Amino acid sequence: MNAARGPKQRKNAGRGARRPAGRPGGAAGRPGGGRPRETSPRDGSRDGIRVTGPRPVPIERNRAIRILGGLFAFTLGFAVAGVLVVAGRPVTPPYYVAIVIGVVGIAVAGVAMARGTTPMPETPIWSRPTLTLLAEAAALPTLAVVGVLYGLAAIGVLGNLVHPLVLGVD
């Protein structure tokens, strides 16, 4: 290293540097080489996005109501238990009742998911697409269902887990 010139600059270093073709990760390493092709929406899709796979089968209305009711009971039970923990009233009869309501709620949702004529989507039950599908099947407003379930779940996590971990267990 020469003090007058500074460190030696490396070839292909820095942002925007490209690997030579034929090396792993270079243009020749990708299928089709170079940049990905632009697709045109010939099939009627929006923004050039092509949806593949079968369309989701609608879930029966009664089944969707049972699943959402179980999820609501689960989140409500644990949210009430979390509020009782924050209020300094854990290990009381209302706390145990709230926990039991939560456990029964998730059991109801699990049984309703397992029983039915149409298969459940592959996405997790708490994901927005699944909750949207359930809310639409139950003829409920999607944003309200997602907001209430996520809000109650947040209260339950904050009260039952975060609060005791931050302040310590009595």
N, C-alpha and C positions, 0 to 999 in steps of 0.2 A: 504494500500500500504506500503510495506516494502522498506525502502531506500536502503537496500543492494541488493534486488532482482529486483527492478524496478516494473513497472506496470504488472498486471496479464495478461497473454496472453489469448486471446479469442480462443475458439475452432472454427475451420473452417474459420478463418480470413485470409485475405491477398489474393494475387493473386493465382489463381489455386485452391482455395478452392471450394469444391463441396457441394451442398445442399444434405441432405439425401433424399433417394428415398421416394416417397409418399408425399413430401411437394410441394407446388406450385412452379413451375419453375424447379423442379428437374427432374431426368431422367424419373420418372413415370408420370410427368406432361405433357410431350411431346407425341404427337401421335407416336406410334411405339417404344417409350422408347429409352433411350440411344442416341447414335449418329445417324445421318441420314445415310441412306443406300447410297452406291455408285451406280451410274447407269452406265450401259455400253451402248455404242452407237450402239445398234442393228438396229436402224431405219436409219442408214446412216448419222446421224448428227455428227458434229465435237465435239471433246473435251467432250463428254458425255452430251452435252446440248441438251435438247429436246425442239423443238419449238412447241408450241401448238396453236390451233386456226386456223382460216382460213388464207390462204396466202393473202397478200394485193392485191387488184385488181388494175391493172395499170390504171392510170388516163389518160384521153384523152389528146393528145398532145396539141391541141389548148387551152384547158382549163388550162393546166399546164403553158403554155406560158402566158396566161392572168393573172393567179394568180401571177406568178413570176414577170411579168411586173408591176403589181400593187404594189407588195411588193418593187420592185426596185424604183418605182416612190415615194412611201411613204418614204423610207429611204433616198433617194437622196434629196427630198424636205426638210426634216427635218435636214439633214446634212448641206445643203446649208444655211438654216436658222440658224443653230448653228454656222457656220463659220461667218455669218454676225453679230451675237450677240457678238462673241469673238472679231471681228474687230471693234466693237463699232458702228455698223450701224443697230441696231434693229429699228423697227417701221419706215421702209422705204418701198417704193414700191417693191424692189426686195425681201425683207423679206416676205412681204405678198404674193407675187407670189410663193415663195418657200413653204410657209405654205399651200397655196391652192393646189399646185401640190402634196404635201404630203397627204392631205385629200382626194383629188380625187383618188390618187393611192390606198389608203387603201379601198376606196369605190369600186374601180374596182376589187380589190382582193376579197373583201367580196361578191360581186355579182357573180364573177366567181366561188367562192367556193360553193355558194348556188345552182348554176345552173350546172347541169351535170347529166350524166346517171349513173356514178359510185359514190359510197359514198366516202367522204373524210376520211382519217384515223382518229382514235380517238385521236392521239397525237396532241399537240398544233401546230399551223401553224409555229411558230418560232423554233420548235425542229429540231434537225439535221435529224432524220429519215424522217420527213415530207418534209423537204427541199431536202433531197436526192431523195425521191420518185418523187417530182416535177421536179427536175433537170434531172433525168433519163428519165422521160416522155417527157420532152422538148428537149431531146438529147443535153444537155449542160453539161460541166464538173462540177461535184458535188462540188469539193473543191473550185473552183472559185466562184460558186454561193453562197455557204455558207460563204466564206471569204468576198466577196463583200457586201453581205447583213449584216453580223455581223459587218463589219468595218464601213459601213455607219451608221448603228444604233448606234454604239459606238460614232461616231463623233457627231451625233444628240443629244444623251443624254448628252455628255460632254459639248457641246456648249450651248444647250438650258436649261439644268437643273443644272449641276454641276458648271459651270462657274458663273452664276448669284448667286447661293447660296453661293459660296465661297467668291466672291468679293462683294456681295451685289447688290441690284437692284438700278439702277440710279434714 
